[in-house]
Amino acid sequence: MEERVSKILSAAGLTSRRQGEEWIRDGRVTVNGQRAELGQKVDPERDEIAVDGKLIRKKPKTVCLMLNKPRGYVTTLSDEQGRASVADLIRDCGYRLYPIGRLDLNSEGLLLMTNDGELTNFLTHPSHEVEKEYHVRVTGPVEQALPILRRPITAEGEHYKAAKARVLGRSGETALLSITISQGKNRQVRKMCKAAGLTVHRLRRVREGGIHLGDDLPSGAWRWLTEEEMELLRR
């Protein structure tokens, strides 16, 4: 079955489709020894595809794991500033995996990682509106903030859709909120809370789509998704 070269590169876990197209433009990709062209379709079972002269012989097994990301780790495979990366936490998984979306340095909780470029594109594309739920420890005027969070917000030049927001509990001057969004913009929940007059003290992602972090996975640990969870993601 023929597929676009950029799609095959992404499915092989080597890069994103967009970056793969850049590799093709730069002449780094060949098909049967000839320079690949943008939009070219090939059969990965029949044709020999190479990047920088190295053959892609077989599409690797598609895998996906969940990591309980701790605070203090960047959601990249490497960091120019030398900070700890989530790649350090899954080093023993046996695959080169990429994060699906991001959690900022000081955020924690559920982070999905995979070598399936199509799955990544599906879960992160804005048009699919995959829900992400966060538990957020805040201080500030919660009762006044909830109606603000539940309607569209413009903050720091960005437009955010209405969130689902409710109080899970209170302790002294702090409140624990459940905030669910269907976008995935940079530091979105933090910016929405700030716009609503709240100060965020802790932010933890607990759900993405139908995948729940649960209470059994320690901070910094990871596990493979079950077949049932993979089916939930593909829906």
N, C-alpha and C positions, 0 to 999 in steps of 0.2 A: 504494500500500500504506500503510495507516494505522499510525502508530507513536505512542507516548506523546510529548507535547511535550518532557518533560525528556530523553528519549532523543535526540530530534532536536537539542536544544541541545548535548548532549554530543557527538554524532556530528559536529556542525558545528565542534567544537574550541573552543567558546565557554566551556565550563565543565564541571564534573562533573555527573552526574545528580542527586546530592544537592543541590549548590548550585543547579542549575536548578530544583529543586522549591522551594527558598527564594525564588528570583526569582519563581516563579509565585505563591507565597503573598503576596509583597510587591506583587503587581500590576504587575510590570515587564514581563510577557510578554502579548502579545495574539495572537489568531488571528482573521484577517479583521476586524480592528478591534475585536474584543470581548475583554474580559479572559479570559485562559486560566484553566482550572480544573485542580486536581491530578488526575492520572490521565486527563486528556483525551487522546483519540487523534485525530490529524489526518493528512492526506495531504500530505507536504511538497512534492509535485509540483503539488498543486492549491490548497492553502490558503496564505495569506500569514501567516507568523509573524514577529513583530517583538519586539525587546527594546529597551526604552526608546525606542520609536518607530522604531527602525532595522530595516528588513526583512532577514530571512535569505532570500536569493533562491535559493541553490543550495548543496547539500552539497559542501564542498570535497573535492578529491582526498585520499584517505587516504594518509598518508605516515608513515614511521618511520625514524629515524636512530639510529646509535650514536655516542656521544661518549666519547672517552677523557678522562674528567674528571681534571684535576689537583687536587692538594691546594690548599686556600686558596679554594675556590669553594663557595658555598652552593647547594643543589639547590632553588632557588626561582626564580620569574621576576623577583622584586624582593625587596629586603631593607631593612627599616626601619633597620638599622644602617649601611647604605651599603656593605656588603661586596660583593666581586665575586660575580657570579651566573653560573650555567651559561648563562643566556640571553644573556650577553655573548659567549659563545664560538660561538653558532649564529646570531648576528644576521643573517648574510647568507644564511640558508637559504631565505628567502622565505615561510615559514609561521610561524604562532604555534603553537608546540609546547609540550607539557607533559611533565615527567619522569614516567617509569613507576617509581614507588618513589623511594627517596632514597639518597644517599650523604652522610654527614656531612662537615663542613668539612674535616677532616683525612684523609678517606678518598679514594681515587682509583680510576680504572679504568672499567669498562663501565657506562655509563648510557644507557638507551634513552629516546628522547623521541618523542612522537607527537601527532597531532591526533585520534586515534581513541579516543574515550572508552570504547567497548566493549572494545577491546583492553587498555586500561589497567586496567579493572575486572577483566577475566579474569586478567591476569598478577599482580595485587596481591591478589586475593581469597584469604583463608587456605584456603578449602576446596579450591583447585586445587593447592596445595602445589608451586608452580613452584620448581625448584631454583636456588639461587644459590651459585656457588663463589667463594671468596676465597683469595688468597695472602696469608698473614699472617706478617710477620717478628716473632719474639717472643724474649724471654729468660725464663728460669725453668725449673722442673722439668718438662720436656716429657714424659718417659716417664710421670710420675705424672699429668700433665694429660690425656693422650690418652684414657684410660678414662673420665675425668670428662666430657669433651666428647662422648663417644660414647653417653652416656645422658642422660635428661632432667635439666635443671638448673633450679633456682629461684634467681634472682639479683635483688636489688633489687626484690623484690615481683612479679617477672614469671616466668612459667613458660615454659621453652623446650624444644622437642622435641630429641631426640638428633640430633647432627650427625654427618656423615661427616668424619673427621679423620685425616690421615696426614702424615708428615714427607717433605718434598721434598728437603731438603738442610740442611747445617749449615755454619756458618762461625764459628769461635771459640766464643764463648758464645751466639751467636744461632742460631736454627733457623728455617727457612722451612716453614710448614705450609700444606697445602691443607685448608680447612674449607668444607664444603658444608652449607647449611641449606635448609629448605623453608618457613620462615616469613620474615617480613620486618619484624620489630619494630625499633623505634628503637635503634640502636647495639647490636644483638643480639650480633654476633660479639665486639665489644669486651667486653661484659658477661659473656659466657660464658667468654672467656679469663681475665678477671679472677677470676671465680669458681673457675676451675681453677688459679689461682696463677701465671698468665702475665702478663707485661707486653708490650703491643703497641707496636711501634715503627713499623710500616708495615702498612697494610691496603689491598689492591687487589682489586677485583672483576674476575674474568676470564671469568665465564660466567653467563648467565641463560637457563634452559631449554636449548634447543639452540643458542643464539647465543654464540659465542666471540669475545672481544676480539682475540685473536691478537697478533702482534708487529709488524704493519706500520703501525698507526695511531699517530702520535706523540701524546704527551701534549698535550691542549688541542685536538686536531683531531677532526673528525667526518666521517662518510660515510653515505650512504643505505644502508639494508638492501637486499639483493637480493631478487628475487621468491622465490627458494628459502628465504631466511631468513625472509621474511614468512610463508611457508607453515609453517615450523617453529614460529613463534610461535602461529599460529592453531590448531595442533594441541594 
